[in-house]
Amino acid sequence: MMTEDFYCEEVFSGKTQVNRVLETDNVLAYHHTKPAYPVHIVAVPKKHIASLTALEESDNPLLLELLGVIKKVAQQVTAEHGACRVITNLGHYQDSKHLHWHIVSGKSIK
């Protein structure tokens, strides 16, 4: 069962162990625990922000840091696999109510 904020409740608390790809003081990118693609990495800010539309002006430095991590991971995935998608979800498409981005490559496996 998906919690309202999987990242804060499971990942950042250490309850769910993850395979880290890139980490900064404020952002974590790791391999998805239940991938929907052959390559499926999640990038998430360590500060709770509900979604893309909930960002505030004061979050701009964090957003730039997050996008920098996403860019590095996307470059790595593209170099290794030839292409990738960078996706964020909103509303009922967003299972965990914590801003996160998916960096994926390949055809959906689900």
C-alpha positions in Angstrom: 0.0 0.0 0.0 1.3 3.4 -1.0 1.5 5.9 1.9 0.6 9.6 1.3 4.3 10.5 1.3 6.4 7.4 0.6 9.6 9.4 0.4 9.4 11.0 3.9 7.8 8.0 5.6 9.8 5.2 4.0 13.0 6.4 2.2 14.2 9.3 4.2 13.4 7.5 7.5 15.5 4.5 6.4 12.5 2.1 6.6 12.9 1.3 2.9 16.5 0.9 1.7 17.2 2.3 -1.8 20.0 2.0 -4.4 21.3 5.5 -4.6 22.4 7.0 -7.9 23.2 10.5 -6.9 22.8 12.4 -3.7 23.3 16.0 -2.6 22.6 17.7 0.8 19.0 18.4 -0.4 18.2 15.9 -3.2 18.3 12.1 -3.6 18.1 10.2 -6.9 17.8 6.4 -6.6 16.6 3.4 -8.5 12.8 3.0 -8.1 11.8 0.3 -5.7 9.0 -0.9 -8.0 10.2 0.0 -11.5 7.8 0.4 -14.4 10.7 0.7 -16.9 13.9 -1.2 -17.4 15.7 1.9 -16.2 13.6 3.8 -13.6 15.3 6.3 -11.4 13.4 8.7 -9.0 14.8 12.2 -8.1 13.2 13.7 -5.0 14.0 16.8 -2.8 14.6 15.9 0.9 12.3 18.8 1.9 8.6 18.0 1.7 7.0 19.7 -1.2 3.6 18.3 -2.2 4.0 18.6 -6.0 5.3 20.8 -8.8 2.4 23.2 -8.4 3.0 23.6 -4.7 6.5 25.1 -5.2 7.0 28.6 -3.8 9.4 31.4 -4.7 11.5 30.4 -1.7 12.0 26.9 -3.1 13.8 28.2 -6.2 17.3 27.4 -5.0 16.1 23.8 -4.2 14.4 23.5 -7.5 17.6 24.5 -9.3 19.5 21.9 -7.3 16.9 19.3 -8.0 16.9 20.1 -11.8 20.7 19.9 -11.7 20.5 16.3 -10.2 17.8 15.4 -12.8 20.0 16.7 -15.6 23.1 14.7 -14.5 21.1 11.5 -14.1 19.4 12.1 -17.4 22.7 12.7 -19.1 24.0 9.4 -17.6 21.0 7.4 -18.6 21.0 8.9 -22.2 24.7 8.1 -22.6 24.2 4.5 -21.4 20.8 3.7 -23.1 20.5 6.2 -26.0 17.4 8.0 -24.6 15.3 8.8 -21.6 12.2 10.5 -20.4 11.9 12.9 -17.5 8.4 12.8 -16.0 6.5 14.3 -13.0 2.9 13.6 -12.2 0.1 15.7 -10.7 -3.3 15.1 -9.2 -4.5 11.5 -9.2 -1.6 10.5 -11.4 0.7 11.3 -8.4 0.8 8.3 -6.1 3.0 9.8 -3.4 2.2 13.4 -2.5 5.8 14.5 -2.5 7.4 16.3 -5.5 9.4 13.7 -7.4 10.6 13.2 -11.0 11.0 9.9 -12.8 14.0 9.4 -15.2 13.1 6.4 -17.3 14.4 4.6 -20.3 13.0 1.7 -22.3 9.4 0.4 -22.8 7.1 0.1 -19.9 7.3 -3.2 -18.2 4.0 -2.8 -16.3 
